[in-house]
Amino acid sequence: MLVLARKASEAIKIGDAITVKVIAIRGGQVKIGIEAPSGIRIIRVETHATPREEGAAAHPAPEVTPQ
């Protein structure tokens, strides 16, 4: 993983087609903008369930009652 420090309004390029720009920094929150071709999917990882998690949600384990 490459870790970079950026200030507000600074940007980084990923290849020729993707730009990530720091829009604002307020308290503990950083607002970023991403410019990418329309064919590139951009996903927020914290809200994206993996296929394994989706399968588990579709087929929950049966409840076990202690005896």
C-alpha positions in Angstrom: 0.0 0.0 0.0 1.3 3.4 -0.9 0.5 6.1 1.7 0.6 9.8 0.8 0.0 13.0 2.7 -2.1 15.6 0.8 -3.5 19.0 1.7 -6.8 20.3 0.6 -7.0 20.9 -3.2 -4.0 18.6 -3.9 -4.5 15.5 -6.0 -2.9 12.3 -7.1 -3.1 10.5 -10.5 -3.6 6.7 -10.8 -2.5 5.8 -14.3 -3.6 8.2 -17.0 -7.3 8.1 -16.4 -8.0 8.4 -12.6 -7.5 11.5 -10.5 -8.2 11.5 -6.7 -8.4 15.0 -5.2 -8.7 16.2 -1.6 -11.7 18.5 -1.6 -11.9 19.5 2.1 -10.5 18.5 5.5 -12.8 19.2 8.5 -12.0 17.7 11.9 -11.7 14.0 11.5 -13.3 13.9 8.0 -11.7 14.1 4.6 -13.8 14.8 1.6 -12.4 13.5 -1.7 -13.3 13.7 -5.3 -12.6 10.9 -7.8 -12.5 11.5 -11.6 -12.5 8.2 -13.5 -13.9 6.9 -16.8 -17.5 5.8 -16.6 -16.5 2.1 -17.1 -14.6 2.1 -13.7 -16.6 1.0 -10.7 -16.0 3.1 -7.6 -17.2 1.4 -4.4 -17.1 2.5 -0.8 -15.5 -0.6 0.8 -17.3 -0.1 4.2 -20.7 -0.4 2.6 -19.8 -3.2 0.0 -20.6 -6.7 1.1 -18.3 -9.4 -0.2 -19.9 -12.3 -2.2 -19.3 -14.5 0.8 -21.1 -12.1 3.1 -24.0 -11.8 0.6 -24.3 -15.5 0.5 -24.4 -15.8 4.3 -27.1 -13.2 4.4 -29.2 -15.1 1.8 -28.7 -18.3 3.7 -28.6 -17.5 7.5 -27.5 -20.2 9.8 -30.4 -21.9 11.7 -30.9 -20.7 15.3 -29.6 -23.0 18.0 -31.6 -23.2 21.2 -29.5 -24.3 24.2 -30.9 -27.4 26.0 
